[in-house]
Amino acid sequence: MNRIIFLICLSVIAISAKAVEPVLKPEMKGGVVKGIVMDNAMDIPVEYATVSVYSMADSSLIDGTITDEKGAFELTKLKPGKYFVEITFIGYNKAVVRNIPIDGNRKLADLKIVNLRQSSETLGEVMVTSERSPVQYQIDKKVIPVSRQITAASGTAVDILENVPSVSVDIEGNVSLRGNSNFTVLVDGKPSILDASDILQQMPASVIENIEIITNPSAKYDPEGTAGIINIITKKNVEKGLNGVANLSVGSQENRSGDILINYRKKKWNWNFGFDYSNRQFEGTSETENRTIFENVTSSVISDGESLMKRLGYGIRTGFDVEIDDKNSISFGFRYGNRDMERGSVLDYQEFDSENPERILYDSEDLWKKEMTFVNSNFSYTRKFSGKGHQLASQVTYSHRGSGDEQSTNELFDVDGKQISGKIATEDGPGTRWEIRSDYTLPLGADTKFEFGYQGQIRSNEADTKQEDFVVGTGYVPQPLYSHDVTYDQQVHGLYTTYASKIGKFGYQLGFRSEYTNREIDFKDESELFTIKRWDFFPTIHTQMDLGSDNQVMASYTRRIQRPRGYWLEPFVTWTDAYNVRQGNPDLNPEYIDSYELAYSKRFGDQSVTFETYYKVTHNKIESVRYPWEDQGNVMKSTSVNVGNDYSLGMEATINLSFGKWLKNDLIGNFYHYKEEGDFTITNSSNEDIYKDFSTKSYNWSLRNNSTIIFDPETRVQFTANYQSETNWAQGKRKGFFTTSAALKRDFMKRKLSATFQIRDIFATAKHETLYEGDNFYNFSQFNHKSPTFNLKLSFKINNYKMKRERGSEGGVDVEEFEM
């Protein structure tokens, strides 16, 4: 069935593409003007820009179009003569390219890159020192340039996300998108075999160009992830010749990293190679207090001590792009990497209960580590047809994760140093993911575009878990009860279509997506098979209104899905440490999310303000619930359950201020009301079902400020402050925290070399405190990082020249002469 669906989809796309291509003789096609529109400051494509071609003789309008998602445009069927092109988009100066000849000797005029400058920038100067806009708002996403975040220059993607709209990061580096940790991470628009948290915590900030925040993705995107999509755009170079950039970073607590990216472009070929290495660690102290009540006896366990987290990773990447001819192009990318993660602690424990108040003292040594290798590769082919923006793009992506050895060791020692207990739990197993997609785009006029396509995902994972318990006098003994072998196979086949158009100043995009899911979980120990075969449907609506004077209003609705993760489904008990176990639930249903957004953006010269309101409803909400495990009185058990629905209603505001040329300030605030209505049942040792309420509501808010002082074109200082309010859950809460950072950046050697010195958590105020409690349990934990931390980063540009362009300024218009 799956193969038939896949073949039908590809056949329909291929037949449709062939059927709609105009059959024109070469002599009837006329002249062609094409190019790519880029944001001059952010170096990203400008989608939906309006491109108009006029006659140089009488300035009459000849034709027009809009740019696609890559910023590309193409105007065809032009008669012999001289033309000029105007490119406009809200918030940018108009760009004009003059004196474009079309005749018998020159039927193709390739404008290459046409840059649009934001209306706030100063033109006509030898050196432009204006800051990049911190956020660019498009019809379905926000784009954040990484160069603005100099306090995160030597960190990872997580450090960048600390200061961007819609995203919050706690002190341990856990990322949430508008309060939700279930989101999808893409790299250059492509999926990865790695978990979202692994990608963000391991990718160096120095290799990232921009980050796209897509809270309400259109039907063209995979609907997986309740909160939306974070798309990481890595650095590339479009200049000719050989060039690149190298970065080196050293810091306190033995933190160090380095990376290099080399790019070579010649005629229609472009090749790149990169290498990155990162060794990051975090020292701190931790405290816990756990109480459980079982058969009227209260058991208490208190601990405190030192903790250390380490993340070691390295990777290589390479790829090439080839323009075979004006119609056909291919690209290939490959990445190999290794990730070693480790979390350890040495804690002093006190254990007692209400019947025996005398405290038992012992020490604990805990060590969790995971080693994993991965491979990502992709191949894409683009076929352009006659007509503006008319094309078929196909892509195959392959990802493989190695065995992914994971081991958790927990050992207890008495006051004399003799081991009295211990557990070693291991899990390994490879994972593979294939993605095949094909996207067909058909422009139906200057402002109208129709798209449809197919996307298929095939995933396969294995999990072989084992456990050994320490027996005094014997050593570690295998425990068959907690050793299991499970395989996961899942296929998702999706078809989508979108229709985008514009009526005056009102633009809209309608989308619809349908997906078929075939999932199979084989629990080999018990010869149990859990299967799902289901169709799902996802409508989307995006609108945008240009109110003039740099005013925009955007509104959207999307429906999304969150399928249960693999470890949520494992139907057996797994020990995570001496006092906690987890058990999956193979009967989990996926979450379905209805998301509504309304946004208003206004620019005042080089300043701007944006307000976004959002309302999100999650059906079949999946929660990790916890309760005392009756098999052992002082052990907590957690499992995943569909508890009910939750609702989020909030407003997010971003204010970007400029005080002359020397001070820029970005203020981001988010306030929302969260409500959850649900319940769950547990079965006790007497086989009785016990009902538990799982409802809560709370007001939550966060405030972030980022100030940049520009002393001169080569020197700037940045200060950031971030506050996250207390957040309540149905079974507990996370306490609020406040953190500050600062950085000094200085350029040397005509900006070929730059140095950035950073201080993070200046006042050591970032604490991570969580509390869980219920009728018969209380769990409190606190982790304090060793702060402040220091870091020095050096960045060197290799032969990073810019192609010469003649520019002028005419009343906010960028003017270029077409080079003969």
N, C-alpha and C positions, 0 to 999 in steps of 0.2 A: 504493500500500500504506500509506504513512504517513498520507495523508488519511483513508483508511478506518479505520485504527486510532484516529485522533484523534476522528472522528465517533462511532464506536462507544462510546468511553470517555465522552464527554459525554452521549450518549443514555442509557447505563446509569445514570449518576449522576443525571440529571434524572428518569428514570422511577422509580428507587429512592426518591429524595427524595419524589416525589409519592405513591408507593405507601405509604410508611410514615407519612405525616402523618395523625394521627387526625382523623376526620371528626366534629367536635363542633359542636353548635349553640351560639351565643354564650351563651345562658342556662345551658348545662350546664358551661361552662368554670370557673366559680367565680372566686375572687379570686386574684391573682398578687402575689408578693413577689419582687423581683429586685434585683440590685446587682452591684458589682465589688469584689473583695477585693484590697487593695494592701498591700505591705510599707511601713509608715509611714516607716522610715528610708531605704530604698533607692528608694522610689517606683517599684516594679515590681509587676506582677501576681503573685499567689500562686496557682500552679496546684496542683490536687489538695487544696485546703483542704476540710475537711468542714463543710457548712452544714446545720444542723438547725433546724426550726421547731417551737415548743411553744405550747400554749394558755396564755394568761395566767391563766385561771380555775383550772386544776388542775395546771399544768406538765407535762401529758401530751405525749408526742412525737407530732406529727402527720405529719411528712414530713421527708425529708432528701435531699441531693445533694452533689456535689463541684464545685469550680470548674474551668472549662476553662483553656486556655493563656493566655487574656486575663484570667483572674481572675474571669470573669463566672459568675453563677449565676441560676437562675430556678426558683421553686417555684409550682406552679399548683394549681387545683382546690380552693382553700381556701374553706371555708364561712364565712358571716358570723360575726364575733367579733373578739376581740383576741388578738394573738400576740406572742411574742418570738422572736428568732433568735439562735442561738449559732454562732460560727465558730471552729474549732480547726485548728491545724496544728502539727506538731512544731517545737519551738524558739521558739514564740510564745506570748504571753499569750492566753487566750481572750477573744474580743470578743463582747459581747452588745448587741443593739439591742432595746429594750423598747417596749411600748405601740404596737404596729402594728395599726391598725384595718382591718378588711375588712367592708364593708357595701354596701348598695345604692347609696350615693353615691360610695363609694371602693372600686373593685374592683382597682385597681392601686396597690401601695405600692412606689415606687422608692427604695431606700435609697441610691442614688448610690454614693459611694465609702465603703467600710468598711475602716478601716485596722487591720492587725494589727501589734502592737508586739513586737519580739523580747524574749524573757524577761529579757534582761540590762538593759533600759532602766529608768530610774527614772521613775516616774509621779508625778503630783500636784504637780510643781514648775512654777513659772512658765516657766522656760526649761530645756529638755532639752539637756545638753551632752555626752551620751554619744556616742562615735564609732560610725559605722555599722560593722556587721560586715564585715570585709574580704572574705569569701567566703560566698555562700549556696549550699548544695548541694541540688540537686534531683535527681529520679530519673535524668535523662539529661544534666545539664549543671551547670556552675559559673557563678555570676553574680558579677561583680566591680564594685562601685561606683567610679566614677572619682574621686569627691570625696575618697576616701582617699589618692589619690596626688598630694599637693601638690607634690612635687619634679618632677612631670611636667606641671604646670598649664599652662605656656606652650608645651609641645611638641606632639607628634603622637601618634597611636595607638601608634606604636612605643615612645615613651618611657613610656607607661602600661604596656605589656606587659613592660617590664623587671622589674616587681615583682609579677607575678601567677603563680599556680601553673601548672605544666605548660608554660610558655612560656620560651624563652631568646632573648636578643638579643645579637648580637656588636657590636663597637665600630663597625662600619660600618652598623648598623641592620638587618642581615639577621635575620629572625625564623624560629624553628623551634619546632614543637610536639612536645615530647618527643623532640627530636633530629632531627625530620623537617621539611624545608622545604616539602613538598608538602601543602598544606592549602587549604581553601576559605574565602574571606572573604565574608560577607554584610553588608549594611547594612540594618538593620531587617528582617531575615529575607529580604531580596530580593537577587538576584545583580546583578553589575555587569559592564560590558564591560571594566573595568580589571583588570589583573593584581593578585594579592593584595598584592604588595610595594608597588605604586603606591598602592593604597587606604590601606594602613597608614602609609606614609611621608608622605602628603599630607593626611590628614584631621586637622584641629586637635583637640587634646584638649579644648578648651573647648566643643565642640559635642557631645561624647559624654557620655551619661548613665551607661551601663553597658556592660560587655563580657561576653559569654557565651562560655565555653570549652566546646566539645562534643567531647570526645575519642572518644566512642562514640555517634554519632547513631543515632536510631531509624529505622525504615523510612520514616517520613514525610518525612525529609530526603533531599535529593539525595546519593547515596553517593560522589560525586566527591571526591577528596582523601584521600590515604593516612592522614594524621595526624588528620584530623577537620575541625572547623569553628570559625572565630572569627566570632561574630556581633556586630556593633557596633550598639548601640541609641543613637540620637541623642536629644537633648533635645527634650521636648515639654512642653506645659503644659495641665493640665486645669482650671485656675481660670477663672471667668467674667470677662468684660470684656477689657480690653486690657492686656497685660503682656509682658515680655520681658527679655532680658539682653544686655549689650554687653561685649566684652572687647578689651583693647588690650595688646600685649606688645612690648617692645624689649629688645635684648640685645647682647652683644659680638659681634664678627665680623659686624656689620651685619645681625644677625638681627632681624626684626620681623614682627608679624602682628596681625590684628584680625578680629573677626567680630561679628555682631549677629543676634539671633533675636527676632522679634516674633510674638506669638500673640494672636488675638482670638476669643473664644467668646461666642456669644449663642444661647440656647435650644438648638436642635438643630443649629446650625452651628458649625463650628470652622475657622478659617483661620490659616495661618502663613506667614511670609516670613523668609528668612535670607540673609545674605551673608557670605562669608569670604575673607580674603586672607592669604597667607603667603609670606614671603621668607626662606628659611633657607639658610645656607651653612656649610661646614666646611673649615677650613684645616688643613694638616698637611704632613708630610714622608713620603717613600716611598723604599724601597730594594729593589732586586731583584738576584738573581744567578741566571743560567741557564747550564747546561752541557749540551751534547748530544754524543754519540759517534756518528760516522758514518764507516764505512770506516776504523776505527782512528784517526780524527782527532777530538780533543776541542776543540769550539768553545765559547768562554766569552764571555758578555755581562754586564757589571756596570753598574748605573745607580743614581743617587741624585739627589734634587731635591725641589722643592716641588709640592704638589698642592692642588687646590681643587674642592670639590663644591658645586653650587648647585641649589636647588629652589624654583621660583617657581610659585605657583598661586593661582587665585581661582575662586569659584563662587557661584552664586545658587541658591536653592531655594525652592519654594513648594508649597502643597498645601491641601486642604480635606477635611473629613469632614462628612457629612450623615446624620442619622437621619431617614429619610423618614417612618417610623412605627415602631411597636413591633416590627415584623417585618422591615423592610427598611432597609438602610443602605448608603451608597456612600462611597468615598474616592478621592482623586486626588493624586498627588505628581509633581513635576517638578524636575529638577536639571540645571543647565548649568554646565560648568566648563572651565578651561584649565589645562594643566600644562606647564611648561617645566623641563626637567632638563638639567644641564650638569656635566661632569666633565672637568677639564683638568689638565695637568701640564707642567712644564718640567724636563727631566732631563739630567744629564750622563752620557754613555755611554763605556764602555771595552770594546773588542772585540779578542779575540786568540784564537789556537788553538795546539795543541801543536806544530805545525810552524813557525808564525811567532809566536814569543812577544812580538814587539814590539807594543805596544798602539796600536790606532787610536782616537783620541779624536774625539768629535763630540757634538752636542747634539740633543735631541729635543723637539719641541713636539707634544703630543697633546691633542686636544679631541674629546670625545663630547658630543653634544647631541641632545635629543629634544623636540619641541613637539607637543602633542596637545590637541584639544578633544573633549569628550564630552557626551552627553546621556543622561540616565536618566529614564524616566517610568513610572508604574504606575497602574493603575486596578483597584479591587477592589469587589466586590459581595457582601454577606452577606444571606442569607435565613434568618430564624429560623422554626422550626415550633413547634407546640404540643408541650410537653414540656420537660423540664429539659436545657438544653444541646444541644437538637436543632437543627442548622443545616446549611446548605450555603454555603460560602465559595468564591468564584471570583476569580481575579486574572490580569491580563495585564500583563507587564512588557516594556518596550522599551528597549534600550540601543544607542547608536550611538557609535562612535569615529571621529573625523575622519581625515584622511589620515595623521596620526601621523608626520610627517617626522622621520626619524632619520638623523644624519650622524656619521660617525667619520673624523677627519682625523689622520694621523700624518705628520710631516715631520721629516727629518733634515738637520742643518747641520754643515759642517766647522768647524774651529777659526777660520777666517776669516769665518764667518757666511754662507757660500754654501750654498744648498740642494743636496744631493746625492741625495736620495731623497724619496719621498712617496707616500701612498695616501689617496684620498678614497672612502669607501664610504657609500652612501646606501640607505635603505629607506623606502618609504612605501606606504600602502594603507589604505583604510577597513575597519572591522569592524562588523558588526551582530549583535545577539542578541535573540531573542524568547523569552519564557518564558510558557507558558499552564498554569495549574494550577487544579484544582477539588478541594476537600476536603469530604467529607460526614461529619458526626459524629452518631452515634445513641447516646444514653445508654440503657443497659438496666437501670438501677437506680441506687441512691445511689452505689455504688462500682464500677460497671461501665460501660465505654464501648467502642463499636465505631466504627472509622473506616476509610474507604477513599477513594481518590482517584486522580486522573490528573495527571501533570506532563510537559509537553513542552518541549523546548529546541531551537531552530533557530538555528544560528550560521553566519555567512558572513564570511570574511576574504580580503583580497587582500594580496599582498606583491610589490612591484616593486623589485628590488634592482639597483643599478648600482655600478660601480667604475671609478675613473680612477687611473692611475699616472703619477708625475712622471718625465719624461724630460729630462735636462739639455740645454738649448739649444732645447727644443721646448715644454715646459710639460706640463700634464696631458693624458693621452691615454686615451680610453675603452678598457676592457678587456672585450670581448664574452664572454670565457671565464668571467668572474665576474659577469656581469649576467644576471638571470633574472626570470621572471614566473610566479608561482604563485598559485592560488586554493584555498581550503579551504572545504568545505561539510560540515556535520555536523548530523544530527538525532538526538535521543535522546527516545524516548517511553517513559514509565514508568507502571506501575500499582502501587499499594501498598495494604496493609490492615494495621491494627493492632487488637489487642484488649487492653484493660486492665481489670483487676479487682483485688479485694482480698478476702483470706480472713483475717479477724481482723486481726492487725497485719502481715500479709504482703501486699504489693502487687506486682503483676507486669504487664508489658506484653510481648506477643508481636507480632512484625511480620514481614511478608514483602513484598519488592519485586521486580518483574521489569521489565527495561529492554531495549528494542530500539535498537541503534545502527546508523545508516546514515551512513558517512563516505566522502567522496570528495576526493582531492587531485589537482589537475590541474597537472602540471609542463609548462607550455605550450612551453617551449623545445625539449623533446625529444618532445613529443606523447605523454607518458606519463601514465597514469591509475592511481592507487592507491586501491582501494576496500575497505571493510569493511562487512559486514552480519552482525550477531551479536546473539543474545539472552544476557542475563546475569541472575543471580538472587542476591538479597541477603536472607538471613534475619537477624533481630535479636531479642534477648531482653534485657529489663531487669527487675530485681527490686529490691525495697526492703523491709527489715524494721525495724519500729519496736520496739526493745527496751525502751522506757520510760526514764524519767529522762534524757531528751534523748540517747538512744543510737540511732544509725542504722547499718544495714549495707546496702550497695548492691553488686549484682553485675550484670554485663552482658556480652553477646557481640554483636559486629556483624561483618558482612562488607562491605568497601568496594572501590572501584576507583580507579585513577589512570590516566586515558587520556593518551597522549603529547601534549605541548604542540606547537603548530604548528611552532616553529623546531627542535624535536627531529627533525622528519620531513623537513626540506628536503634533498633528495638531491644537494646541490652544495656546493662549497667556498666559504666566505666568510672574508675576511680581517678579523680584529678589531683587529690592530695589526701592526707590522712583523715581529713574531716569533711570532705566533699565528694559526692558522686553525681554523675549525670546519666540520664537515660533518654533516648530519642523516642519519637512517636511516628511510626510509619503511616498512620492514618491522618496526618495533617493535610488540611486543604490549603490551597494558595490564598494569599491576600489579594483583594481587588481594591484599587484605589481610584476614587473620583477626585480630580484636582481642578480647582478654579483659581485664576489669577487675574488681577487688574492692576495695571501700572501706569504711572504718569511721570514723564521726564521733561525737564525744562533746563535749557542752557542759557546762561547770562554771560555772553562773551566766553571767557576762559573759566567760568564757574558753572556748576550745575547742581540740580537737586532732583532726586528720584524718590517716588513713593510707590511701594508695591503692597497690595493687600492680597491675601491668599486664604483659601478655605479648602481643607482636605478631609475627605472621609475615607477611612480604611475599613473594609468589610473582612470578616474572618481574621481579625487581628491575631497574629502569632506572638505569644509572649513566653519568655522563660520564667516559669513559676518555681518557687522553692518551698520546701517544708521539711521537718525532721524525718529522717528515714527510720522507720520503726524497727528495722533489723538491727540497728545500732543507735542507741539513744542520743549520742552527741555528734552524729554525722548528719549533714544537710544533703538533701537530694534535690536536684533540679531537673525539670523536663519541659518540653515545648508543647504548648496547647493553643488551640483556637479559642480564645476567650470571649470574643464578641466584636464590637466596633469601637473605633476611636475617632475623635474629631479635633482638628486644629484650625483655629481662626486667628490670623495675626496680620501685623503690618510691619514692613521693613522700610527704613528710610536711609538714603545715602546722600550726604551733602559734601560736595567737593568745592572748597574755597581756595581762592588765590589772592594773596596780599602782595601785589606787585610781582616782581620777578624773583623775589628772594624767599618767599614763604608760601608753601602749599599745605593745605590741611584737608584730610579726608575723614569724615565722621560717619560711622555706620551704626545704626541702631535697629534692634529687632524686638518686637513685643508680641506675644501670642498667648492665647488661652487654649489649654489642652484639656480634653475630657475623654475618659475611657469608660465604657459601660460593658462589663463582662463578668463571667464566672467560670469556675472549673470544678471538677470533682476528683478526689483521690480515693483510692481503695486502701483501707487499713489492714492490719494483720488479721482481723476477724472477717475479712472479705466484705466489709460494709463500705458503701459509697458515702463519702463525706463531702457536702457541698461547701464551696469556698467562694465568697464574693471577691471580684477583681475589678473594682471600680475606683476611679479617682478623678480629680480635676485640680488644676492649678494655673496660676499666671506665671509666665516665665519671660525673662528679658535679658538682653545682652547689649553691651555698648563697647565700641572699639574706636580708637582715635589714632590717626597716623599723621604726624607732622614732619614736613621736610623743609629744612633751611638750606638755601642755595647761597653759599658764600661767593662763588665765582663759577665759571663753566666747568672747572675741574674739581671742585670741592663741595660736598654737601653732607649734612648731618640729618639723621632721621630718628624720631622718637615714636614709640608705639605703646599704647596702653589698652588692656583688654580686660573687661569684667564680664563674668558669666554668673547669672543669678542662681539661686537654689532651684532645683528641679525635683518635683515630687513624682513618685511612681506609685502604682497600686500597692506594692509591698515595701516601699521605702522611699529614699530620696538621695540625691547627690547634692552636697553643700556647694555654695557658691565659691568662686575664687577670683583673684585679681593678679595680673602679671604685667610687667613692663619690660621693654627692651629698648636698646639704642644702638646706632651704628654710625660710623664715620667712613665716607668713601672719598678717595682721592685718585685722580687720573694723572698719569705720567706719559712721557714720550708721545705727545700728540694723541693721547687717548688709546695708544696701543697697549699700555699696561695700566691696570687699575688695582688698587688695594682697598679692602674693606675690613674694618675692625668692628666686631660686634660684641655686645654684652646682653645676655638674655636673663630674664627674671632678676632684674637689678636689686630689688629689695627682698628677695627670697620669700615672696608672698604666695607663690603658687602651691597650693596644697590640694591633694585629691582625697576627699572624704566621702565615703558612701555608707549608707545605713539601710539594712533590710530588717523588717520585723513583722511578726504575725501573732496569732493567738498563743503559740507555744514556742516561739523562737525570737532571737535578737542577734543580728550580725552587724558589727561595725568594723570598718577598716579605714586606715589612713596611710597615705604614702607621701613623703616629703622629699622632693629632689634636692640634691646638694647644689645650692645656688649662691651667687650668680655663676654663670658659665661664660667663658671668653673664647673668641675665635678670630683668626686672621685669615683672609682669603686673598689670593693673588690671581688675577686673570690677565692673560696675554693674548692679543689678537695676532694671528699669523697671516701676514700679507693681506690684511682685510681692507682692500681699497674699495672705493666707490666709483662707479661709472660716471663719467662727466655728463652733466645735463645743464643746458642753458635755461635759466628760469628768470621770470620777472614777476612783478606784482601789479595787477591792475584792479584796484577796488575789490580786493578779496578774491581775485581770480588767478589761479595758477596757469601760466601760459607756456607752452612748449612749441618749438618748431620741429616738424617731422624731419628726421635726418635722412637725406637722400643716399 
